[in-house]
């Protein structure tokens, strides 16, 4: 491909980018390595050191960084100002402690490797700033952004985004102190003034301007104009912050926070979400392209050693800080593995240091390669940590408001207090029935306490817990958990050890209900059956049927379902009673498996009349 092939991207280049992502991401997800590593590997494959389809990945990287910006804008939309204020301890306490501790240890590591103090500091601090894109994408894929641990991770990333500002100022100071500063560089007071001004403009616009503007566009603009306006907000906030020397991602995040209480919040999120997903994937592709394999091959010992040393030292620092801030050992290890890499802000910091003459191109290339390799290794190390670490269990003994089940003696024992169990408890409590409740989810036990419920911690599938929960004295045990295997085990234990206790069990599906009937429970109910029938009843009324017609129809459906269930339970065949179900396909006329050689003959005139009536009724029903 000719030089400057990426100066003008053609349809072939766009097709190559899309094909790389479409092929690599599903493959890497299937082998449980995640989409991030898939994009990085695909970028390396089509980049300058793979197939050579792109010669200047930096061009794409600058555009693709906008994906990270949009991602932070969406995260900001989920953050109310009050919620952000509540996170201040994690942002400025936990986040600052992690940055300082990791920066100090990595600087010492760099100096031990022979780097000058100022060079070691810049290289170390670039590696300290973890990849917002990698971490947020992995948290998003695991649905952990809104968990307490996920929120602490977001807090740390916000502090690291803020840290790029003083670090760039430090580069300028080091450059001036070593005599390598550019004469065109603006004075420090001007840089600070621009940053403060950019923050003020974004804040004032988000506070007083956005709602009226979007209200006007909603009335007189079209859908495409609203989408363009949403992107304008993100781009404008990022551009202002970038002009002020701050992080573009931080500007987008701040804009999102300021719009989080707007009535247009959901519309904004829906409009920019498709751009976020595509551009973030493009960002990872371009990072993979930017890995200079020539540099790695020429100095592989130092680079590989640097990746191992920096990731190990940073992990130790993160783990120590996490434990110091009273995180559990499991969370501390997971955070240490997740944050062990460098990030995209390292490219900005190393570029500024190179331009200021703080270090040369060789060090910049090697440090950049170390960062990219660490980003590529993060999904692998995280997967390994999750596989070999024991599953996270909250210790109920060390948790406030949680008691283990012991010496309970109530009339009814409810096992499981999720959505189903909570509703089941209400009629019993309304009639002053004495109940005991146990649940295995510590967080559920704590949350129930805030709503006036006394729920005990206990695993109902263990015999010792059932005894401590009063199963031997209970008149009725209600199994309200949503895991059919665990429910089956509880039923087996109760039937074996407490045969006089009645069992009312929540069934997961028809197959589970049949197993429960066979096990001899007093009552079972599929948890979606009655709610679906009630729902359908209301739909019929809304369509114009009378209450009587709707009720008759629902009663007929319930009767057919009961008949079908009885046939299945009696015969042990899940396909039994299929004729009782109504389908939306044209009903075929049933054909015999073996066709008789001659037509059937009525034995007498009365039988002939009955056969004629049956044929007429069948024909009418098939044609209707």
ROBANU-413298 format. One record per atom (N, C-alpha, C): residue in one letter; x, y, z. Coordinates in pm, whole numbers, plus 50000, padded with zeros to 5 digits. Each point is the difference from the previous one (the first is absolute). Example, Ala and Ser with C-alpha at 12.3 -4.5 7.8 and 13.67 -1.06 7.14 Angstrom:
2
a513194943150780a499115011950000a500905012050000s499655010549928s500825011950006s499235010950073
END
This chain:
624
x500864988050000x499145012050000x500895012450000x499635010049929x500815011949987x500085007250131x501105008250012x500175008050120x498825009550014x499675002550128x498885009250028x498674994249962x499944986950010x498764993449959x498835003950082x500295004450123x498885003750087x499705014749994x500735007449917x499715014249991x498605002249946x499614991349906x498645000549948x499394986150014x499194998350101x499394987150025x498934997349896x500114988549934x499014996149902x499064989650056x499074995749916x499054989850043x500704987050038x501114997049932x500754987950032x500535000250142x500525011850042x500515001150137x498884998650103x498855006449971x498884999150093x499514985650009x499944993249885x499584986050000x500974991450080x501315002949987x501014992450074x499835001950151x499745012550043x499815002750143x498794992550054x498885000849926x498784993350044x500174984950000x500634994749895x500194985549991x500894994950113x501045007750033x500914995750107x499264998750132x499165009950030x499244999450125x498954989049998x499304998749887x498934990149989x500554985750014x501194997649947x500594986550006x500644997550137x500805009650047x500814997550119x499204999950130x499095009550015x499315001550129x499174987750037x499154994649910x499254987950039x500914988250034x501124998749927x500934988950027x500605001450139x500465012050034x500645002050131x498974999250113x498785004149973x498964998550103x499654985550021x500004992249892x499684985850012x501034992750085x501265003949988x501054993650082x500225007550130x499045009250032x499935007050129x501195009150027x500555005949893x501085009750017x499505014349988x498735002049967x499415013349999x500205007349869x499165010149979x500035007549874x501225009149989x500525005050114x501145009249996x501204993449935x500364988150046x501144992949943x499734996349855x498754997249967x499664997149861x500275011849909x499575011950043x500275012149921x501515002749989x500734998550111x501445002649996x500704990449905x499644987250007x500614990249910x499645002849854x498755003849975x499595003249863x500755012249948x500195010250085x500755011749959x501444996749966x500614991450081x501384995849972x500074992549867x498954992049971x500014991949878x499905008549874x499225010950002x499815007949878x500885012449998x500785002250106x500825012050011x501314999149922x500885009650024x501275000649925x500874987750018x499854993050114x500874988650027x499274986849984x498815000749938x499274988049964x499864999449849x498775001749952x499754999949856x500385013049933x500275010350079x500435012849943x498915007749929x498734997950040x498925007349935x499965014650043x500625003150113x500045013750052x501445003350038x500475011349950x501375004150027x500105010550110x498925007150027x500035010750100x498844998150098x500134990650095x498914997550094x499695011950091x500985009050015x499765011850086x498845008449947x499855000149867x498915007849941x498644994850047x499864986850001x498754993950045x499855001550150x501134999150073x499955000850145x499425013250048x500355010949933x499515013250040x498485000949984x499484993749894x498555000049981x499334990550098x500624988350020x499404989750083x499985003750148x500885009050043x499995004450139x498655005950039x499255004249899x498685005650027x499064989450059x500274987249974x499214989450061x500144999950151x501225002150049x500235000950144x499275012250056x500025010949925x499345012450044x498494997750015x499384993549902x498564997350006x499694990650115x500874990150022x499804990650110x499925007550133x500935009450022x500005007650124x498785009150009x499515005049887x498795008250000x498814991650047x499894987649951x498894991350040x500104996550148x501224997450048x500184997350143x499585012350081x500345012049951x499615012250069x498495001650007x499284995849894x498545000950002x499404991450110x500704989350040x499494991350106x500325005350138x500825010550007x500455005450128x499245012850033x499194999750103x499415012350050x501075007850076x499925013450003x500995007750078x500094995350145x498854996550060x500044995250139x500774987050010x499794991349901x500714987150000x501495002349983x500375009349914x501405003149979x500615005850127x499255008550069x500485005850124x500204989150106x499114990249999x500134989050095x501244991549972x500515000749877x501194992349963x501295007650025x499935011850060x501195008650012x501124993450080x499634991950100x501044993550080x500764989949914x499264992549918x500674990249913x500825007049892x499505011249947x500715006949893x501295006250052x499875008450102x501175007750047x500774992950111x499424989650059x500704992350101x500624987649940x499154990449963x500484987549942x500755002349870x499425008249911x500655002349870x501355006650014x500075010650081x501285007150019x501034991050064x499604992250101x500944991050067x500564989749903x499134994649912x500484990049904x500985006249901x499705011749949x500895006749904x501355003050064x500005005350121x501265003850065x500834987750036x499354989850057x500754988150040x500584992849879x499184997949897x500494993249880x501065008349930x499825013349996x500985008749936x501354999550069x499995000050133x501254999550075x500744986949976x499294988850011x500664987049982x500494998149856x499235004549903x500424998549860x501165009249967x500055011750059x501155009049979x501274993650053x499954994250118x501164993150056x500404988349911x499004992949947x500294988849909x500715004949875x499545011249943x500655005649882x501425004550027x500225006250115x501365004350036x500904987950020x499464989250058x500794987950018x500394993949866x499185002749895x500324994949866x500995008949926x500445011050064x501035008549940x499515012949940x498715003350017x499485012549945x500325011650093x500175011949943x500155011950082x498725002450079x500115007050111x498875001650091x498805006149931x500235011149924x498875006749936x499384991449889x500844992549928x499494991249896x499204988450063x500564994350106x499324989050069x498645004750053x499945012450049x498755005250054x498945001349890x500365005549885x499035001849892x499544986549946x500964990749979x499634986749952x499084993150100x500325001250129x499204993550104x498605005950006x499895013349999x498695006250014x499124997549877x500634998649883x499224996249883x499404986250016x500764990950062x499524986450021x498974999650113x500085009250093x499055000550112x498585002749950x499885008449897x498685003749949x499424988349922x499194992150066x499444987849940x499095003449883x499754990049918x499195002049880x498525000850036x499445011949988x498565001750024x499204991549902x500454999449876x499274992649897x499964985150033x501154994250034x500074985650028x499174996550123x500205007650108x499334996750127x498495001849989x499585011349942x498575002449989x499324989849909x500684996349891x499424990049910x499854986550071x501004996250078x499944987250069x498945000250110x499905011250072x498965001250102x498614999849936x499885006349883x498725000449930x499604986149954x500944992349945x499704986549953x499604990850115x500535002750120x499694991750117x498855005850083x499395011049950x498885006550070x500355003750143x501205005750020x500475003150133x500215014950023x499635008449902x500255014350017x499235005650118x498774995450020x499155005650106x500124992650133x500884990150009x500234993450127x500905008850087x500034997950133x500895008050085x501464999449956x500484988149966x501384998849953x500195007249867x499014999149912x500075007149872x500025015050019x499235005350095x499985014350025x501335004850057x500644991850081x501335003750050x501015000249886x499864990749905x500895000049883x499785012649917x498745004049982x499695012349926x500605012050071x499935000450133x500565011150077x501515001349977x500684988750001x501455000349977x500325005049860x499234995549901x500235004449863x499765015049985x499025005350070x499745014549995x501185007750055x500564995450111x501175006850058x501194999349905x500174988649933x501104998649905x499805009249880x498755001849958x499745009649892x500385014150043x499705003450124x500385013250051x501515001350013x500684989050029x501445000450027x500815003749876x499454998349880x500765003249880x500355014849993x499175008450063x500235014449995x501255004050076x500104996750130x501255003550070x501224992949943x499824988049945x501144992849943x500555007149877x499115005349916x500475007849885x500715012750046x499505005850110x500685011850056x501374996250053x500124988350060x501294995250051x500994998149886x499534994849887x500864998449883x500565013649957x499135010150001x500465013549964x501035005250099x499794997650128x500955004550103x501344992949984x499954986649978x501254992449981x500735004949877x499245002749895x500605004949876x500705013350022x499365009050075x500615013050030x501234998550088x499934990850098x501124998150093x501214993949932x499774991649899x501124993549931x500445007749877x499365011249972x500415008549888x499554995349866x499004991049997x499524995149870x498645005949963x499515009550077x498685005649975x499955007749870x498884998849931x499805007449876x499655014550033x500555009349922x499705014250024x498545003149973x499344991849917x498605002549967x499044994950106x500524992650099x499124994450101x499385011150084x498684999650025x499345010450078x500424999450146x499945011150071x500324999950144x498974991950078x500404995750122x499164991350081x498675006850037x500075013250033x498775006950041x498965000249888x500505000749875x499095000149887x499334986349981x500784989450021x499464986549990x498914997750104x500295004350125x499014998450108x498755008349971x500195012149949x498865008649968x499114994049893x500624994249897x499224993549894x499214988050054x500644992450089x499324988350057x498795004250082x500185010250085x498895004750083x498895005849912x500385007649897x499015005849910x499204989349927x500684989549954x499314989149931x499014993250093x500424997550124x499104993950097x498775008750025x500225013050012x498905009350027x499005000249885x500505000149876x499115000449884x499154987349993x500654988450018x499274987349996x498954999650111x500365004550119x499064999750112x498805009149975x500265012349958x498925009549980x499094995749885x500604995049892x499194995649886x499134988150038x500584990450071x499234988450041x498915003450100x500255010050083x499055003550106x498835008449949x500295009449910x498975009849965x499595000049852x500784993849914x499755001449857x499404987549936x500424988050046x499664987749930x498494997149999x499345001050116x498574996850005x499165008849907x500175013350001x499225008149905x500294996749854x501274997449969x500364996949861x499354987049956x500104989550083x499434987249962x498475000649998x499425008250086x498555001849995x499565006149869x500755010049953x499695006449872x500164990149885x501094992150002x500244990349892x498964988950001x499544996150118x498984989550007x498695004549937x499705013150008x498755005049943x500115002849851x501155005349956x500105004849862x501044992749915x500794991650061x501004992649924x499514985949970x500824992249934x499684986149971x500894990950081x499804987049981x500794990350074x501485001349968x500305002549870x501415001249963x500645012450060x499195010550020x500545012250062x500294997550148x499144992450067x500264996650140x501274991750014x500204990749907x501224991850003x501235008749979x499915009249901x501115009149975x500285008850120x498945004650068x500175008450118x500664992250114x499624987250016x500614991850104x501504998349975x500354997349874x501434998849967x500725013450016x499305011049969x500605013350016x500345002750146x499124995850090x500285001850143x501274992650039x500134987549957x501174992050034x501275005949939x499935003149870x501175005449931x500375013650056x499015008550024x500285013350051x500654999750136x499484991750091x500594999150134x501424994449992x500204989849917x501344994249985x500975010149940x499545007549900x500875009949935x500395011250097x499045004750079x500305010550097x501044995250101x499834987950050x500964994750098x501374998049936x500004995249877x501274998049931x500705013349976x499235010349964x500565013349980x500605005450130x499354996850112x500495004550129x501094991350057x500474990149923x501074991450046x499544988950091x498694997750007x499464989550085x499674987649916x499494989750067x499654987649933x498685001649925x499984995749874x498765000349923x498944991250065x500434988250048x499064990950065x499405006450125x500815007650074x499495006650119x498955010549963x500215007149889x499025009849956x498684993649965x500064988749929x498774992949964x499304994550124x500794995050094x499414994850124x499295011250076x500645011650011x499395011250071x498715004449931x500005000249867x498785003649927x498894989950028x500364987350005x499004989850031x499425001650139x500855003050099x499535002050137x499035011850006x500355010949932x499165011950004x498654997649931x499964990549906x498744996949930x499294987950060x500564994250108x499434987750056x498615002050059x499665012350038x498685002750056x499085006749899x500455000649875x499185005949895x498914990349957x498895005249957x498924991549950x500354993749866x501085004549939x500444994549871x501124989850016x500264995850124x501144991150026x499914987049922x498844993550002x499864987149933x500095001549848x499485010949948x500095002549856x501465001949959x500765007550079x501415002249971x500764986950000x499754991850101x500714987350011x499704991049881x498724999449961x499614991649886x500635004949870x500155013249986x500545005649875x501494997349984x500775000750108x501464999049987x500524985850022x499184991050054x500454986550031x500554992549879x499345000249882x500574992749885x501385005049960x500235013250009x501325005549965x501054995350100x499614999150127x500934995650104x500514986049970x499094990849971x500394986149981x500944998449881x499695006549889x500824998649880x501365006850017x500005012250051x501265007550013x500904994150107x499434994350105x500844993950102x500684987549944x499274992349919x500644988849933x501095004649906x499765011049928x501015005649911x501235004750077x499795005050121x501125004350084x500904988150033x499414989050041x500814988250034x500714994649875x499335000549886x500654995949876x501255008549972x499855013050014x501125009049971x501144998450099x499674996950127x501074997450098x500784987649960x499294989749955x500694988149952x500895002849881x499535008649908x500825003849884x501275007550043x499895007850109x501115008750040x501154992650066x499824987250032x501094992550061x501114997849898x501165006050027x501154999349909x500794987350028x499794989849919x500674987350022x501495000849975x500445009549916x501445001849978x500695004450128x499365009150072x500565004550127x500034988650101x498914992250005x499954988850093x501074989849966x500184996949871x501004990149960x501425004850027x500245012949979x501355005350018x500395000950146x499045002050089x500325001850142x499054991750086x499774987449959x498964991950062x500304996850145x501264998550037x500334996650139x499555011250094x500375012549964x499645011250087x498495002350000x499364998549884x498575002649992x499204989350074x500294987449975x499294989350071x500265000850150x501255002650035x500325001650142x499275011950061x499895010849921x499295011950049x498514997250020x499384992649907x498584996650014x499784991950128x500834989850020x499834991350117x500245007950129x501115007650002x500355007450122x498965010850032x499615007749900x499065011050026x498634994750041x499514989449932x498694994650037x500034993950139x501104993250034x500114993850133x500085010550110x500865010149980x500175010550102x498715008050018x499355003549889x498775007650009x498904991850070x499944987149972x499024991450065x500204999650151x501264999150042x500304999950143x499545013050065x500285011349936x499605013050055x498485001150009x499304995749896x498535001049999x499414991050108x500534988050012x499494990750103x500205005950140x501185005650025x500295005650133x499075011650031x499775008849903x499115011450023x498574995350022x499574990149921x498644994850015x499774994350139x500954992450049x499874994350134x500055010850107x500815010449975x500095011050095x498665007350011x499265000449889x498685006450000x498894989950029x500354988550058x499084990150054x499174992949892x500554998649881x499354991549901x500274985450036x499094991249961x500224985750027x501194995049919x500554988950044x501164994649928x499644996549856x498814994649980x499574996349865x499915012349911x499375010850049x499885012249921x501365006249975x500894999650101x501355005849984x500784992849891x499904986849996x500724992449898x499415002949862x498675000049990x499385002849871x500365014049950x500015009950090x500355013649957x501465000749959x500874993150072x501425000249966x500244994349861x499294989449967x500154993949867x499395008949893x498845005850029x499285008149901x500735012949968x500635006250100x500675012949981x501504998749973x500494987949978x501454998049992x500635005349873x499205004349903x500555004449872x500185015149994x500725004449898x500035014249968x498795003449916x499895012649957x498825003949926x500265010249893x498905004549938x500115009149887x500585013650038x499885004150128x500565012850040x501534999750000x500574987950005x501454998949990x500495005249865x499224997849894x500415004849868x500085015350000x499035006350068x500005014750008x501205004950080x500244993750116x501105004450087x501364997549935x500194988449939x501274997049936x500225009149878x498925002949928x500135009249887x500415013950044x499435004850112x500385013250053x501444999950048x500434989150065x501384999150048x500994999349885x499614993149892x500884999349883x500125013549933x498855007049987x500025013249937x500795010150085x499954998350133x500705009250089x501474996450018x500414988749944x501404996050009x500384993450131x499004995850080x500324993650128x500624986249976x499494992749901x500714987949960x499914998249849x500834990949947x500164998949855x499004990149942x500064998649865x499074991549929x500134985350035x501224995350031x500194985950033x499264996450128x500145008550102x499304997350127x498495001149980x499565009949923x498585001749975x499404987849932x500704994749898x499504988349928x499944987750090x501054998050081x500034988550089x498915001050107x499835012050058x498985001850103x498604998249942x499795005049878x498704998349935x499714985349973x501024992649955x499824985649975x499664992650130x500645004050111x499704993750129x498545002350037x499525012349980x498615003350034x499034991849914x500244999449869x499094992849910x499974985250033x501164994150026x500044985850035x499274997450132x500125009150095x499304998250127x498485000949980x499555008849910x498575000949969x499514987049938x500834994149913x499624987549934x499964988450098x500855000450102x500064989050097x498905000750105x499395011750019x499025001650108x498834990249991x499364998349882x498904990249996x500464985950037x501234996449962x500514986650030x500244998450150x500675009750061x500294999150143x498715000650083x499055008249955x498735000850072x499254986849993x499984993749883x499344987149985x500674989550087x501355000050002x500734990350082x499715002050148x499965012750043x499735002950141x498604995350038x499035002349914x498624995950030x499874984850002x500794993349918x499894985549993x500634993450121x501125005450048x500734993450109x499635005550138x499425012050004x499555005150130x498714993050041x499824997350128x498724994450044x498885010049978x498804995049980x498855008749979x499795009050121x499715012649968x499855010050106x498774997150087x500244998950129x498924998150094x500135010550111x498965007450025x500025009850109x499894992550132x500865003450094x499984993550130x498855005650083x498974992050029x498875005450077x500385003750142x501044993650055x500395003050137x500585014050011x500605004949889x500655013050003x499145010949938x498724997149977x499115009449933x498945004950097x499825012950005x499015005850091x498594996249958x499144997450098x498594997349974x499704986349945x500974990650009x499804986549947x500204989850112x499004991350022x500094989550100x499754986649933x500744990050044x499754986549952x498734994550063x499314991449925x498794993750053x500374990750114x499335001450115x500274991450115x498785000450093x499554988250040x498914998650098x498715007249958x499674999249870x498775006249952x498844990250021x498865005150044x498854991450029x498725007049957x499785001449873x498815006849951x499114990149924x498765004449974x499044991249935x500344997349854x500535010249932x500354998849858x501465004149982x500744992349922x501385003349965x500065003149851x500465012049967x500175004049860x501484999449967x500334992449897x501394998949954x500135007849870x500745010950005x500165008749884x499135012250011x500625011949995x499235012350018x500265009749885x499954994549878x500085008649882x498645005849969x499765003349873x498735006249961x498804991050034x500144987049974x498924990650024x499724998650149x501034997750079x499844998250143x499455012250070x500385011849953x499505012350061x498485001249983x499514996949880x498565000949975x499254989350079x500554987850004x499374989050073x499835003550148x500965007250056x499965003050144x498885009750037x499565008349906x499065010650036x498644995150050x499314990849932x498724995050054x500174993050135x501104992750017x500244993150128x500145010050113x500795010649975x500195010250102x498695007650026x499185001649895x498735007050017x499074992450094x500164986750008x499184991750088x500744996150128x501115007350026x500784997950123x500514985650014x500324993849888x500624986750004x501475001750037x500474992150098x501415000950041x500874993449894x500955007849946x500874994749895x501465002450035x500854990949954x501445001850001x500475000649856x501005008249974x500505001749863x501514998050000x500494991949908x501454998549982x500355002449854x501205005149977x500485002549865x501524998950001x500564995749886x501454998149990x500745012449953x499275010049952x500615012249948x500145010250113x501255002750040x500255009250111x499485013949969x500205004749877x499545013349964x498475000950005x499324989149963x498544999750010x499565000550147x500714992850086x499685000250142x500115014150056x501095006949961x500195013850047x498915009349945x499724998849870x499005008849938x498624997750061x499654987550030x498694997050058x499865006650136x501105000950075x499955006450131x499615014649993x500375006849892x499665014249987x498525002049970x499294989149959x498575000949971x499154993550109x500604997250114x499234995050112x499854984950006x500834992449928x499954985550003x501184994450078x499764989850080x501084992850065x500264987349922x501055000249922x500384988649918x501324994550054x500064986950018x501204993650053x500834994349885x501314999750022x500904994449900x500034984850015x499794993049888x500064985550006x499774993649865x500674988749978x499884992449876x498984988850023x498825001449942x498934990550022x500264986249945x501034998249918x500304986749946x500914992050092x500305005450119x500824993050099x499114995550115x500164987550041x499154994350104x500185007250134x501255003550035x500235006750129x499325013650003x499985007149885x499335013049995x498494998250011x499454989649937x498564997450010x499614997250145x500814992250069x499704997250141x500065012850083x501055008349977x500125012550075x498885009749967x499424998749881x498945009149957x498624995450046x499954988850073x498734995350054x499184991949904x500644993349903x499254992149902x499254988550065x500554994550110x499364988750067x498705004150068x499915012550046x498815004750071x499045007749910x500465004149882x499155008149912x498844991849946x498865006349987x498844993549940x500154999549848x500565010849944x500145001149854x501355006149967x500654994949897x501235005949946x499705004949859x500295012649976x499825006049867x501385001449936x500214993249889x501275000949927x499805009949886x500565012150016x499755010949905x501245003849922x501004991349993x501235003349927x499794997749851x500875006149918x499834999249854x500974990249934x500664991550079x500934990249944x499374986250017x499554993849890x499274987250011x500834988950062x501324999349973x500824989450057x500065001150152x500185012350051x500045002050144x498644997050062x498915003949931x498664997150051x499774984950009x500464992649898x499854985450003x500744994050120x501175005350029x500784994850112x499315002750133x499415011950013x499275003450123x498804990750017x499264997749892x498844991150005x500434986050042x501094995249944x500484986650035x500374999150148x500685010450051x500395000050141x498785000550092x499065008849969x498815001550086x499174987149998x499814994249883x499214987749992x500674988650076x501325000150002x500734989350067x500075002050151x500265012550043x500255002650142x498785005250074x499115007049931x498825005950065x498744996449920x499644987449995x498934995549909x498625005650033x499795004850124x498695005250036x499835014749964x501075006549956x499935014349965x499485001649858x499075009249984x499455002649867x500965008649919x500074997049871x500915007149910x499225007549892x500175013049994x499475008249892x501205005549924x500124996749872x501255002649928x499745008049873x500855009949980x500005007849876x500654991749890x499284997749891x500534992349887x500585009449896x501134996149944x500665008449901x499314999049864x499654987849959x499334998049872x499154987250011x499394995949887x499114988450002x500764987350038x501194998149947x500784988150034x500324999450149x500345011550058x500285000550143x498734997050080x498865005549954x498734997550068x499664985150001x500264993149889x499734985649994x500904992450098x501265004350014x500894993550097x499495002150142x499495011950027x499515002950135x498754991750032x499124998449903x498824991650021x500424985650028x500964995249925x500514986550021x500654998550137x500625010950050x500654999650131x498995000450114x498745003649971x498964999650100x499795012750078x500305011649941x499765012650071x498505002850006x499595007650100x498585003150015x499505009249890x500855009349958x499565009649899x501235005549928x499865001749871x501055006349920x499355009649902x500725010149960x499475009849905x501155005949919x499814999549869x500975007049915x499865015050025x501105006550030x499915013950047x499535009849893x499964995849875x499535009249894x498584997049953x499414988950047x498714995749947x498895010050030x499755002650127x498885008650038x500215014449956x501255004850007x500255013849956x499765001349851x500374989749922x499775000549855x498514999649967x499244991850074x498554999449975x499325013150037x500405005950112x499445013050039x500355010749896x501214999549952x500455009449897x499154998549874x499814987449957x499234997349878x498545004050018x499464998250120x498625004250030x499835014949973x500975007950044x499925014549980x500145003849853x500824992549927x500155002649856x498684997649928x499314989150035x498704997149937x499005011350026x499965004950122x499085011050033x500345012449920x501295002849986x500425011849925x499654998649851x499944987649952x499664997649859x498495000749974x499205001950107x498565001849980x499134988850049x500594989250052x499194989150054x499465004150138x498844994650036x499425003250130x500754992550110x499795004250125x500634993350113x499584985450006x498714997549970x499514986350005x500674991449893x500105005349878x500644992649891x501474997350031x500695010250052x501414998450034x500184989650111x499145000650102x500114990650111x499724985749954x498994998349913x499704986749949x501184994549919x500615008549920x501134995649918x501184995950088x500305008250102x501124996850088x499714987150075x498754998150044x499634987650069x500184987949910x499685001649871x500174989049904x501484996849980x500825010449990x501454997849985x500564993050123x499565004350120x500484993850123x499564985350006x498744997249959x499524986250002x500804991249904x500255005149879x500784992449903x501424997350051x500595010150064x501364998450052x500044989550110x498965000150087x499944990050107x499824986049944x499144998649898x499794986949938x501304994949936x500665009049930x501264996249935x501054996050104x500045007550110x500974996950106x499714986450062x498704997050023x499634986950056x500414988749907x499815001949869x500404989749904x501524998050001x500725011050009x501464999050004x500484993150128x499365003450113x500414994050127x499674985150003x498874996449941x499594986050001x500854991549907x500315005449883x500724992149902x501515001950001x500475010550068x501435002650004x500565005149869x499135004749910x500435004949870x499705014849990x501035008249981x499825014549994x499185004049878x499944991349897x499245003249878x498544996250011x499594993450110x498614995750014x499075012150007x498814998549947x499015010750005x500285011749909x500814997649899x500355011149910x498775005449927x499014991349980x498795004449928x499205010350080x500295001350129x499275009750083x500565014249987x501135001249935x500595013349981x499525006149870x499785013050002x499635007249878x501255006049938x500164997949871x501145005849930x499545010449901x500935007849947x499635010249902x500324995749858x500304987249980x500164994549866x498694993449957x499794999049869x498804993149950x500024985550047x498904995350059x499964986550057x499874989749888x500994991049985x499904989949895x498984989250038x499384994149896x499054989250027x500804987750040x499704994250116x500784988550046x499894988349904x501134993549974x500044988449913x500424987950082x499454988149971x500404987950074x501424995949962x500684993750094x501354995249971x499974989349891x499034990650012x499814989649897x498595001649945x499895003049871x498695002249939x499254986649986x498724999550044x499244987449988x499724996749853x499854987049972x499774995649863x498605003649950x499025001250093x498645003249960x499405009850099x499025007649954x499365009950083x499204993450111x499895007050114x499244994850112x498505000149970x499294990150052x498564998749979x499285000950135x498885007550001x499215000950124x499284986850024x499894996350128x499364987450034x498495000849989x499435012250018x498565001649991x499695014349958x498705003349986x499605013349954x500385010950099x499844997250131x500355010050102x501485003449994x500854989849984x501445002449991x500335008149875x499284997349890x500245007449876x499675014750017x498915003050071x499655014050024x501065007150084x500514993250104x501055005850085x501255002949918x500414990649914x501195002049916x499825011949907x498795001349942x499745011449911x500115013250076x499465000550123x500115012350081x501455003350032x500804989750035x501425002350032x500755005449880x499714994349880x500685004849879x499645014549973x498725003450017x499565013849976x500675009750097x500064996350129x500635008650100x501495001749974x500674989249963x501435000649971x500295009049882x499184998649894x500185008449881x499815014750033x498985003050080x499715013950037x501155005850082x500544992050096x501085005250086x501285002149922x500284991449900x501215001549920x499925012149909x498755003149953x499865011249908x499895013450072x499794999850133x499825012550074x501345005850041
END
